[in-house]
Amino acid sequence: MIQNEKIRPAKVIGPLGEPLTIDSLPPPNTTRWVVRRKAEVVAAVNGGLLSVDEVCQRYNLTVEEFAGWQRAIDRSGMPGLRVTRIQHYRTLYERQQKY
């Protein structure tokens, strides 16, 4: 019997234009999340390399935390992932929503 398994790409294009594979993603024990690493994980999910559940399990993230990374990239690109600028981008986005 043939099982319907999701066919996943071997690689996807990363945030900086480089090819990403599962092996080139940040290691599962990553504790220091810089902008590039966050963006790579979001690109992996967006490209179908991993699912949201797999990412959350692999990196010990909550779905809300990962969704926040996705929203930040959608709204402000990679600079939106900078922890030191979260409030700035949040305020900017809220002002844009008013007009």
Backbone as JSON, one array per atom type, in Angstrom:
{
  "sequence": "MIQNEKIRPAKVIGPLGEPLTIDSLPPPNTTRWVVRRKAEVVAAVNGGLLSVDEVCQRYNLTVEEFAGWQRAIDRSGMPGLRVTRIQHYRTLYERQQKY",
  "N": [[0.83, -1.17, 0.0], [0.53, 2.2, -0.8], [1.67, 4.96, 0.95], [0.63, 8.2, 1.76], [2.95, 10.36, 2.01], [4.39, 13.43, 2.93], [6.14, 15.13, 0.49], [9.21, 16.49, 0.71], [11.29, 19.31, 0.04], [14.78, 19.04, -0.78], [16.4, 21.13, -0.28], [16.09, 24.62, 0.51], [15.78, 28.12, -0.28], [17.6, 30.33, 1.63], [17.41, 33.17, 3.94], [19.4, 34.92, 3.16], [19.86, 34.28, 0.59], [21.26, 31.96, 0.23], [21.54, 28.36, -0.17], [19.61, 26.28, 1.94], [19.73, 23.42, 3.95], [18.52, 20.68, 5.94], [20.68, 19.89, 7.46], [22.24, 22.2, 7.45], [20.9, 23.99, 8.98], [20.5, 25.85, 12.09], [21.96, 24.22, 14.97], [20.15, 21.81, 17.01], [20.52, 22.35, 19.75], [20.73, 25.07, 20.06], [21.06, 28.1, 21.78], [21.52, 30.77, 21.71], [19.93, 33.05, 19.95], [20.4, 34.65, 17.19], [19.62, 37.15, 14.69], [20.01, 36.13, 12.04], [19.92, 33.32, 12.41], [17.3, 32.93, 13.37], [15.88, 33.83, 11.13], [16.69, 31.93, 9.25], [15.46, 29.61, 10.23], [12.76, 30.31, 10.01], [12.62, 30.6, 7.22], [13.09, 27.96, 6.51], [10.75, 26.7, 7.37], [8.83, 28.11, 5.88], [9.58, 27.34, 3.33], [9.03, 24.66, 3.36], [10.78, 22.8, 4.34], [10.86, 21.99, 7.01], [8.21, 21.39, 9.39], [6.07, 23.52, 11.38], [5.54, 22.35, 13.85], [7.67, 20.51, 14.0], [9.85, 22.25, 14.1], [9.36, 23.62, 16.48], [9.58, 21.54, 18.31], [12.2, 20.63, 17.79], [13.79, 22.88, 18.43], [12.91, 23.57, 20.9], [10.88, 25.54, 21.19], [8.01, 27.67, 21.66], [4.85, 27.63, 19.97], [3.79, 30.16, 19.77], [6.05, 31.78, 20.09], [7.54, 31.15, 17.79], [5.67, 31.95, 15.86], [5.71, 34.66, 16.34], [8.24, 35.31, 15.35], [7.79, 34.83, 12.64], [5.81, 36.76, 12.08], [7.28, 39.09, 12.61], [9.19, 39.04, 10.55], [7.5, 39.16, 8.33], [6.39, 41.69, 8.64], [8.55, 43.53, 9.0], [10.84, 42.53, 7.84], [14.13, 41.06, 8.07], [15.41, 42.87, 9.96], [13.36, 43.24, 11.8], [13.5, 41.16, 13.55], [15.35, 41.72, 15.44], [16.08, 41.77, 18.8], [16.55, 44.02, 20.35], [15.13, 45.99, 19.08], [12.43, 45.44, 19.04], [10.24, 46.78, 20.29], [10.29, 49.24, 18.95], [9.66, 48.51, 16.26], [7.17, 47.35, 16.71], [5.63, 49.53, 17.57], [5.79, 51.14, 15.29], [4.46, 49.5, 13.41], [1.9, 49.42, 14.57], [1.16, 52.08, 14.29], [1.03, 52.24, 11.51], [-1.17, 50.64, 11.02], [-3.27, 52.22, 11.84], [-3.69, 54.1, 9.89]],
  "CA": [[0.0, 0.0, 0.0], [1.28, 3.45, -0.89], [1.28, 5.93, 1.96], [0.79, 9.6, 1.34], [3.89, 11.1, 2.83], [4.71, 14.72, 2.36], [7.42, 15.21, -0.2], [9.88, 17.72, 1.14], [12.45, 19.66, -0.77], [16.08, 18.74, -0.17], [16.94, 22.41, 0.18], [15.3, 25.82, 0.23], [16.6, 29.32, -0.32], [17.64, 31.0, 2.93], [17.14, 34.61, 3.97], [20.48, 35.66, 2.5], [19.99, 33.76, -0.76], [22.05, 30.74, 0.23], [20.71, 27.17, -0.02], [19.51, 25.74, 3.29], [19.31, 22.04, 4.11], [18.31, 20.39, 7.36], [22.0, 19.86, 8.09], [22.83, 23.53, 7.56], [20.12, 24.79, 9.92], [21.15, 25.92, 13.41], [21.87, 22.96, 15.71], [19.01, 21.75, 17.92], [20.84, 22.86, 21.09], [20.99, 26.51, 19.97], [20.48, 28.92, 22.86], [21.7, 32.18, 21.35], [19.19, 33.23, 18.7], [20.67, 35.89, 16.46], [18.67, 37.41, 13.61], [20.22, 35.22, 10.92], [19.44, 31.98, 12.77], [15.83, 32.98, 13.4], [15.42, 33.96, 9.74], [16.91, 30.65, 8.58], [14.43, 28.67, 10.68], [11.5, 30.74, 9.39], [12.72, 30.26, 5.8], [12.95, 26.5, 6.39], [9.32, 26.38, 7.5], [8.13, 28.68, 4.73], [9.94, 26.56, 2.15], [8.57, 23.29, 3.5], [11.85, 21.91, 4.8], [10.37, 21.49, 8.3], [6.91, 21.92, 9.79], [6.11, 24.35, 12.59], [5.66, 21.43, 14.99], [9.03, 19.97, 14.04], [10.75, 23.33, 14.53], [9.13, 23.88, 17.91], [10.14, 20.41, 19.06], [13.65, 20.59, 17.59], [14.46, 24.0, 19.08], [12.27, 23.83, 22.2], [10.19, 26.83, 21.09], [6.55, 27.61, 21.68], [4.26, 28.02, 18.69], [3.64, 31.61, 19.82], [7.36, 32.39, 19.87], [7.86, 31.01, 16.37], [4.74, 32.81, 15.11], [6.23, 36.02, 16.49], [9.34, 35.46, 14.39], [7.2, 34.93, 11.3], [5.17, 38.08, 11.97], [8.33, 40.11, 12.55], [9.76, 39.02, 9.2], [6.47, 39.63, 7.4], [6.16, 43.13, 8.82], [9.74, 44.39, 8.95], [12.0, 41.84, 7.31], [15.09, 40.57, 9.07], [15.63, 43.78, 11.09], [12.29, 43.11, 12.77], [13.84, 40.09, 14.48], [16.31, 42.2, 16.43], [15.45, 41.87, 20.12], [16.67, 45.38, 20.88], [14.27, 46.9, 18.34], [11.08, 44.91, 18.96], [9.26, 47.81, 20.64], [10.27, 50.23, 17.87], [8.92, 47.98, 15.12], [5.79, 47.15, 17.12], [5.0, 50.85, 17.55], [5.71, 51.52, 13.88], [3.41, 48.7, 12.78], [0.61, 49.86, 15.1], [0.83, 53.37, 13.65], [0.65, 51.97, 10.13], [-2.5, 50.05, 11.03], [-4.26, 53.27, 12.1], [-3.89, 54.93, 8.7]],
  "C": [[0.88, 1.24, 0.0], [0.76, 4.42, 0.16], [1.51, 7.32, 1.41], [1.7, 10.32, 2.33], [4.2, 12.41, 2.13], [6.08, 14.66, 1.7], [8.03, 16.56, 0.14], [11.04, 18.03, 0.22], [13.75, 19.31, -0.03], [16.73, 20.01, 0.36], [15.98, 23.52, -0.21], [16.26, 27.01, 0.21], [16.47, 30.05, 1.02], [17.42, 32.49, 2.82], [18.2, 35.46, 3.28], [20.75, 35.14, 1.1], [20.8, 32.48, -0.88], [21.13, 29.53, 0.36], [20.76, 26.66, 1.43], [19.06, 24.29, 3.22], [19.07, 21.81, 5.6], [19.63, 20.39, 8.11], [22.62, 21.24, 8.28], [22.03, 24.46, 8.47], [20.86, 24.88, 11.25], [20.98, 24.59, 14.15], [20.7, 22.98, 16.7], [19.28, 22.32, 19.31], [21.15, 24.36, 21.09], [20.31, 27.25, 21.11], [20.58, 30.4, 22.55], [21.09, 32.4, 19.97], [19.46, 34.6, 18.1], [19.7, 35.98, 15.28], [18.81, 36.4, 12.48], [19.67, 33.83, 11.21], [17.91, 31.92, 12.79], [15.29, 33.0, 11.97], [15.61, 32.65, 8.98], [15.83, 29.64, 8.97], [13.08, 29.03, 10.07], [11.5, 30.39, 7.91], [12.56, 28.76, 5.59], [11.49, 26.08, 6.48], [8.56, 26.89, 6.29], [8.4, 27.9, 3.45], [9.53, 25.1, 2.22], [9.62, 22.29, 3.95], [11.48, 21.24, 6.12], [8.97, 22.06, 8.55], [7.08, 22.77, 11.05], [6.28, 23.44, 13.81], [7.06, 20.86, 15.12], [10.03, 21.02, 14.53], [10.6, 23.57, 16.02], [9.72, 22.76, 18.77], [11.67, 20.41, 18.97], [14.37, 21.66, 18.39], [13.85, 24.38, 20.42], [11.64, 25.23, 22.24], [8.7, 26.62, 21.29], [6.06, 28.04, 20.3], [4.13, 29.54, 18.64], [4.96, 32.32, 19.54], [7.74, 32.32, 18.38], [6.95, 31.89, 15.52], [5.16, 34.27, 15.21], [7.38, 36.3, 15.55], [8.79, 35.63, 12.99], [6.55, 36.29, 11.1], [6.2, 39.18, 11.83], [8.94, 40.18, 11.16], [8.76, 39.55, 8.19], [6.31, 41.14, 7.47], [7.38, 43.97, 8.52], [10.96, 43.75, 8.33], [12.92, 41.39, 8.42], [15.36, 41.55, 10.21], [14.55, 43.69, 12.17], [12.55, 42.03, 13.8], [14.81, 40.53, 15.56], [15.61, 42.43, 17.77], [15.49, 43.3, 20.63], [15.74, 46.37, 20.2], [12.81, 46.46, 18.27], [10.05, 46.0, 19.23], [9.16, 48.87, 19.54], [9.42, 49.74, 16.7], [7.45, 47.74, 15.47], [5.03, 48.47, 17.07], [4.8, 51.32, 16.11], [4.58, 50.78, 13.19], [2.04, 49.14, 13.27], [0.19, 51.2, 14.49], [0.39, 53.17, 12.22], [-0.75, 51.4, 10.04], [-3.59, 51.1, 11.2], [-4.61, 54.04, 10.83], [-4.13, 54.13, 7.47]]
}
